[in-house]
Amino acid sequence: MKKHIKPVLVLLFFFLLLSNVIAWEKVALPSQTTKIKEEEALVNGQTVKVIHCRSSLSKEDIRGFYSRYLPALGWQEPCPECNKKQESIIGTFVKAKEKIFITAVPFPLEKGKNFLIIAMLNILDYTPSEPGGQQDSSGRDHPLVPRYPGSHRVTVIESDSGKMVQLTYDTTDALDKVLDFYRQNMRDHQWNLELETDFANLPKELTKPKDGIELHGQSLIFKGPSGQCIIGVIDNPENKDSRIIAVRVLGQV
């Protein structure tokens, strides 16, 4: 995975993931770690298994556990030093055609707790789109959310229940222009604006996804008959000429 994709994945708390239906290998959890839920989702049209956990261990202890446990089962860590340089990346391991991503970010409201995500994908079939590319990623736009004109679709994540959809796009237009588009057009799709939040008001652990990079942008929170829609627009921390648009819809399509 290329460097400039990582801020998108980590920022939106969700985008590391997924693969075709395979026989998922059971992955053990370290001590002081509790599984919250296990689910399958679609990322860019591919099915994947994701395990969400809460852990009282530090990120260093979690990294140490998997650096010992997974290699003993035949998994290889291609670049341990690369993983250690990332704030949220615990480890990336590969075996045959599969890859495991393990990430951890602090719980905003629980000091000393980490939100641990374990995801597996089929590296032969997974072909993510890239910010600034010419082609959209596989998948579809959300039918109830207007797409910003001229934007490029980077990721699509759908829960197996269909009640959560997350998309990211990139555009070279100014941040205020993108926000104005959604302020003006969401009502036509039966969404009412409930709240506007600047990223500066969010917990720092959510606005500094890696290497101390601070994200600048704003979120618009809408409610409608189908549920809730959160649209975040940020300046791409690794490309000053582009903006990242993150769309998260909670509710049945």
Protein Blocks (a to p, Z undefined) as FASTA:
>chain_A
ZZklmmmmmmnopamgccdddddddddddehiacfbdcdddeehiacdddddddfbdfkl
mmmmmmmmmmmnopacfblmlmmmpmklnbdcdehjbccdddddddfklghiacdddddd
dfklmccddehiabdceddddfkbccdehiacfbdcddfkopaccdddddfbdfklmmmm
mmmmmmmnopacfbdcdfklpcfklmmmgghiacdddddddddfklcadddddddfkbmk
bccdddddeddZZ
